[in-house]
Amino acid sequence: MRYSAFRIFKEGLTGNKGWKAVWREPEPKPEYDIVIIGGGGHGLATAYYLAKEFGHRNVAVLEKGWLGSGNIGRNTTIIRSNYLLPGNEPFYEMSMKLWENLEQDTNYNSMVSQRSILNLFHTDGQRDAFVRRANAMFLAGADAELADAAALRRELPFLDFDNARFPIKGGLFQRRGGTARHDAVAWGYARGADSRGVDIIQNCEVTGFDIQNGKCLGVETNRGAIKAKKVAVCVAGSSSRVMATAGMRLPIESHVLQAFVTEGLKPVLPGVITFGAGHFYVSQSDKGGLVFGGDIDGYNTYAQRGNLPVVEDVAEGGMAIMPMIGRARLLRSWGGVMDMSMDGSPFIDKTHIDGLYFNGGWCYGGFKATPASGYCYAHLLAKDEPHPTATQMRLDRFRSGNIIDEKGVGNQPNLH
Ligand SMILES: Cc1cc2nc3c(=O)[nH]c(=O)nc-3n(C[C@H](O)[C@H](O)[C@H](O)COP(=O)(O)OP(=O)(O)OC[C@H]3O[C@@H](n4cnc5c(N)ncnc54)[C@H](O)[C@@H]3O)c2cc1C
């Protein structure tokens, strides 16, 4: 069924009786060509591009809970491609281009809103670093725009420009950045994959792998064994736990990241704004809530809730750049388990076990990567070679020294 204005009109006139379920609820088959573990954004996008771009339809996505129950439905919805390093920037710009056409491509309203992202800077040194970043963005075909404090005062007069500790000296805009409705992204990909024959199986937890003589032949699940020619792991915060059942130890730690939303307010924020002297990022949802977040809690955990010190730290960041936020009432907060890699960058790679593939280590930047991650992972699964924009996202990069240390802060997950 194609969604269109005409369809809404027709259904409105006929009692809305013609709408179909957005995806089927199939029983797992005993065997597939490709089994994808994890029905988050990345797993579903992989299934979608496998079916649409690479013609693989005998595919299953196994999700232990329900679609959208993981980080895809918990993030602060920011999309952007304002990276610096060659291993990252072209990949995130590819993702940005896929975002720009996502709704037409999937025929699903994912509420992609290119309302801009602004990274504030507070020192001259930080400005120079942002100029360098802007040039790297131009080289990868992205857009970037430097604004001084006077220009920002005209556009965003509510910011605390003369803050005694962190005066705002300007900012780097990416006007094509913005937000997308996170769970609708999962639903759109699920619908697109399902309509091309992919089986999306919810409440199906993978508990182990069938590995014989160095080859992965399938998976064990709480709904029985399923054979597969290729098994693609894509479980974000559960990466270490799932890969441990295949005997692999990853350069990944699991940490909790919190997010917050206020009561609905009249439109006040035109786009996404990030604080440059601490960790705070904020946007306004279409319902009017200010959606914001900050740093990870900083200890290893699989809990989907965090603690008060980070709440305080995030609130301090917000108050430093826009004191008016102190008058908004907080409605909800929640957490998600992040697969923090040691250099802050992800993996899309084969493992040393034949037929077993791994996608993870997205830290807290994986939402914006969803389309490109799905596309590149599908490419790897279909052709057995990395997509040209994801060649550095390898599992052996810590051994070879080719790390992608975007922030240049070293090999500790809590620094990224
Ligand atoms: C609070 C918060 C804010 C964030 N903000 C942003 C942001 O603004 N911008 C951005 O780019 N990124 C952001 N992120 C990061 C982003 O959400 C994640 O990097 C990304 O969603 C991870 O990929 P995913 O969607 O596939 O993960 P998930 O949705 O977590 O998918 C993994 C799935 O695997 C399933 N699974 C796990 N184990 C098994 C198993 N054994 N068998 C079967 N299924 C299994 C899980 O149930 C889950 O559904 C944020 C994350 C959080 C938590």
The ligand as a MOL file (V3000), in Angstrom:
LIG
                    3D

  0  0  0     0  0            999 V3000
M  V30 BEGIN CTAB
M  V30 COUNTS 53 58 0 0 0
M  V30 BEGIN ATOM
M  V30 1 C 19.6520 9.1840 25.1070 0
M  V30 2 C 20.2870 8.9940 23.7690 0
M  V30 3 C 20.4640 10.0720 22.9210 0
M  V30 4 C 21.0580 9.9090 21.6730 0
M  V30 5 N 21.1040 10.9640 20.8040 0
M  V30 6 C 21.5780 10.8110 19.5580 0
M  V30 7 C 21.5150 11.8820 18.6230 0
M  V30 8 O 20.9730 12.9470 18.9190 0
M  V30 9 N 22.0520 11.6960 17.3930 0
M  V30 10 C 22.6460 10.5280 17.0400 0
M  V30 11 O 23.1520 10.4330 15.9260 0
M  V30 12 N 22.6550 9.4610 17.8900 0
M  V30 13 C 22.1280 9.5770 19.1300 0
M  V30 14 N 22.1150 8.5110 19.9910 0
M  V30 15 C 22.7330 7.2360 19.5820 0
M  V30 16 C 21.8240 6.3740 18.7080 0
M  V30 17 O 20.5220 6.3240 19.2190 0
M  V30 18 C 22.4180 4.9680 18.6260 0
M  V30 19 O 23.7970 5.0360 18.2980 0
M  V30 20 C 21.7360 4.1090 17.5410 0
M  V30 21 O 20.3390 4.1880 17.6790 0
M  V30 22 C 22.2050 2.6630 17.6920 0
M  V30 23 O 21.7730 1.8490 16.6330 0
M  V30 24 P 20.3710 1.0710 16.6040 0
M  V30 25 O 19.3040 2.0620 16.2520 0
M  V30 26 O 20.4810 -0.0470 15.6860 0
M  V30 27 O 20.2460 0.6030 18.1060 0
M  V30 28 P 19.0260 -0.0490 18.8970 0
M  V30 29 O 17.7350 0.6340 18.5860 0
M  V30 30 O 19.4350 -0.1090 20.3210 0
M  V30 31 O 18.9650 -1.4910 18.2360 0
M  V30 32 C 19.5990 -2.6570 18.7330 0
M  V30 33 C 18.5200 -3.6900 18.9030 0
M  V30 34 O 19.1230 -4.9370 19.1480 0
M  V30 35 C 18.2310 -5.6500 19.9770 0
M  V30 36 N 18.9480 -6.7750 20.6030 0
M  V30 37 C 19.9080 -6.7180 21.5420 0
M  V30 38 N 20.3210 -7.9420 21.8700 0
M  V30 39 C 19.6140 -8.8030 21.1000 0
M  V30 40 C 19.5880 -10.2160 20.9690 0
M  V30 41 N 20.3770 -11.0050 21.7090 0
M  V30 42 N 18.7210 -10.7780 20.0730 0
M  V30 43 C 17.8980 -9.9930 19.3130 0
M  V30 44 N 17.8930 -8.6480 19.4110 0
M  V30 45 C 18.7400 -8.0560 20.2850 0
M  V30 46 C 17.7480 -4.6140 20.9820 0
M  V30 47 O 16.5500 -4.9870 21.6160 0
M  V30 48 C 17.5970 -3.3930 20.0810 0
M  V30 49 O 16.2730 -3.2050 19.6320 0
M  V30 50 C 21.5240 8.6370 21.2690 0
M  V30 51 C 21.3310 7.5400 22.1190 0
M  V30 52 C 20.7060 7.7010 23.3550 0
M  V30 53 C 20.4660 6.5200 24.2310 0
M  V30 END ATOM
M  V30 BEGIN BOND
M  V30 1 1 1 2
M  V30 2 1 2 3
M  V30 3 2 2 52
M  V30 4 2 3 4
M  V30 5 1 4 5
M  V30 6 1 4 50
M  V30 7 2 5 6
M  V30 8 1 6 7
M  V30 9 1 6 13
M  V30 10 2 7 8
M  V30 11 1 7 9
M  V30 12 1 9 10
M  V30 13 2 10 11
M  V30 14 1 10 12
M  V30 15 2 12 13
M  V30 16 1 13 14
M  V30 17 1 14 15
M  V30 18 1 14 50
M  V30 19 1 15 16
M  V30 20 1 16 17
M  V30 21 1 16 18
M  V30 22 1 18 19
M  V30 23 1 18 20
M  V30 24 1 20 21
M  V30 25 1 20 22
M  V30 26 1 22 23
M  V30 27 1 23 24
M  V30 28 2 24 25
M  V30 29 1 24 26
M  V30 30 1 24 27
M  V30 31 1 27 28
M  V30 32 2 28 29
M  V30 33 1 28 30
M  V30 34 1 28 31
M  V30 35 1 31 32
M  V30 36 1 32 33
M  V30 37 1 33 34
M  V30 38 1 33 48
M  V30 39 1 34 35
M  V30 40 1 35 36
M  V30 41 1 35 46
M  V30 42 1 36 37
M  V30 43 1 36 45
M  V30 44 2 37 38
M  V30 45 1 38 39
M  V30 46 1 39 40
M  V30 47 2 39 45
M  V30 48 1 40 41
M  V30 49 2 40 42
M  V30 50 1 42 43
M  V30 51 2 43 44
M  V30 52 1 44 45
M  V30 53 1 46 47
M  V30 54 1 46 48
M  V30 55 1 48 49
M  V30 56 2 50 51
M  V30 57 1 51 52
M  V30 58 1 52 53
M  V30 END BOND
M  V30 END CTAB
M  END
